[in-house]
Amino acid sequence: MGLSNKKIAVLFESDFYENEIFYYKFRFQEEGIDLRFLTRLWGQERLTFYGHEHKIPMECGESFENISDEQLKTFSAIIVPSGIVADRLRYTETVGKLPPACEFMRRAFQEKSIIKGIICHGMWLMSPIIEVVRGRRVVVHNNLIGDAKNYGLQYIDQDVVVDQDLVTARTGNHCYLLAQTIIKML
C-alpha cells in the first residue's frame, strides 16, 4: 500500500461507463489510494446514478461544489471519466454562468501539483473553460478529434498522452492505461 497517503477524485453522474468506474474502484484500492466520487448533489444528501450499459446503480454522497481551496489541494489527482458524464456535468441553469463542475476543474487546473486525468468524451467538460487546456497535447475519443482541434488542442494519435499535469486517454476501455499512468506519476 505504497500510495496510502494519496487521494483521487472521480467526477460522477448518470450514464457512467460501468467497466471504467469499477476498474478505478478496485485498481486504486489495490494501491491503498483513497478514492472519492464527487458530483453535484443538487441540495440532496445522496443521489443514485445509473450506468450507461447495464443501468447498474451507484450512490454518491460527496459534492465538488463546496470544496475549499485547502480541501482541493488534498487531492493528488482528479479524473473526468468517459461517456456522457461530462455532458451531464456541464449543465448550468443560468446561461452565461459556468457549470459548477467547470468551476471546480478550473480551480483544479490552477494547482499544478494535482494530476488531471481526462478520458474519452471527458474533454466535453472542458469546453466552457477551454483556456485551461488550450495548446496542450491530448488524445480524445475518435469522435471528438474535430472538437479537440477546434478547442486549440494538439491531438496526438496515441492511447494515452501525458502533458505535464494532464493525462488523457482515448476511450473508456483505456481506463487501465490512464490509471496505470496516474499511479506511476504519483
N, C-alpha and C positions, 0 to 999 in steps of 0.2 A: 504494500500500500504506500508506494513512494510519493504519491501525489495527494495525500490526505489533507494537505493544507490548501488545496486548490478548490475553487468553486466555479461552476459553469452554469450559465442560464441558457435555456432554450425557449425562445418565444413560442407561444402556443395559441391555437384557435381550432375551430372545427375544420373538417376536411384535411386533417393531418394525414401524412403517409405513414401508416402504422409500422411498416418494416423499419423505416428510418428512426422513428421515435423510440421504438422498443430496442433497437440496436443501441442507441445512445444510453438508454436506461441501464442496460446490462454492461456495456463496454466501459463507460465511465465509472460505474460502480466497481468494476474489477480493479481499477487503478486507485480506488479509495476517494475519488473525486466527489464532492458534494454537488449533486446535480439538482437544479431548480428549474421548474417550468413556470414561466411568467406570462401573464395575459392581461387583458383589460377586463376587469370584473364587473363593470357597469353598475357599481354600487352593491353588488352581491358579495356574500362571504365566499362562495364557491360556485363554480359553474362546471357543468358536464359537457364536454365536447365529444364529437363523434368522428371517427376516422373516415377517410375517403373510400378506401377499397372495401373494407369489411364492416364498416359502421361500428367499430369497437368503441365503447365509451371510455373516456378517461376524464377524471375530475381534476380541476386545477383551482387552487385557493391562494395563489400569490399573484400580485399585480406589479407591473413595472411602473405604474402611474405615480406612485408616491415614494419611489426610491430616491433617497437623498444622494448628493454627490459622494458623501463618505461611504454610503452603502454600495453605490455603484462601483467604487474603487475596490471593493472586496471581491469582485468577480475577476477571474483570470481570463475567461472567455465568454462571449455571448454568441449564440448561434441563431440565425434566421433559417428555419427549415424549408424544405421543399414544398411543392404543391401549392394549394390555394391559401395556406396560412397567411402568407404575406399580403395577398389581395384582401383578405378579410381584415387584417390588422391595419391596413392603410385607410380604412373608413373614417371619415370625420363628419360630424353633424353639421358643422359650420363651414361653408365654402370659404376658402381664404385662411382657415386655421389649420395648422398641421395636425395630423392624427397623433394621439399620444405615443403610439409605438415609434413613429418617426422622430418625435422629440426625444424619446429615450435613446434611439440609435444615434441621433446627432450628438447627444451628450457622450455616448459610449465612444464615438469616433474621436472625441476630443481627448480621450485617455489612451495614449499610445501603448500603455502597459497592458491594456485589455486586448486580447485577440478577438477579432471579429470574424466569425465563420458564416458565410452565405452560400447556400447550396441551391442549385436548380432555379426555380422561379422565385427564390427568396429575394433576388435583386429588385423585384417589383416594389418591395417596401422602401427601397432607396430612391425611387423615382421622385418623390416630393422633396428630397434633400440630396439630390444627386451631386451637389457640390462637394460632399464629404468623400466621394469616391471618384469623381471625375479625373481622368488621366491614369487611373490605376490599371494594372494588369489583372485580368479576371477571366474566368470561364463561367458560362451560364448554360442553361438548357439550350439545345439547338434551336428551339422555337423562339428564343429571346436574343439571338445573335444580333438581329437588326436593332432591337431595343438597346442593347449594350453599346453598339456603335453610335446610336443617336444620343445616348447618355454621355458620350465622350469617353468611353472606356476603351482600353486596349484589349480586345478579345484575343485570347491565346487558346489554341485548339489542343488542350490537354484535359485530362480528367480532373486534375486538381492543380490550382495555381496559388502560389504564395507571393504576396506583395507586401512586405513589411509586416504590419499587424493585421492584414486582411488575408484570409484563406477562403478561396472559392472552389466549389466542386460542381461538376456538370449536371448530375441528376441525383434524385433521392437514392438510387441504387449505388451511388458512390459515397454514401454516408460513412462507410468504413474507412475510405481514404481521407475524408475530412476529419473524422475522429482521430485516426492514426497520426495525421499531420499535426493536429492541435496538441495531442498528447506529447509528441516529440518536441514541439515548441515549448511546452510547459516544462 
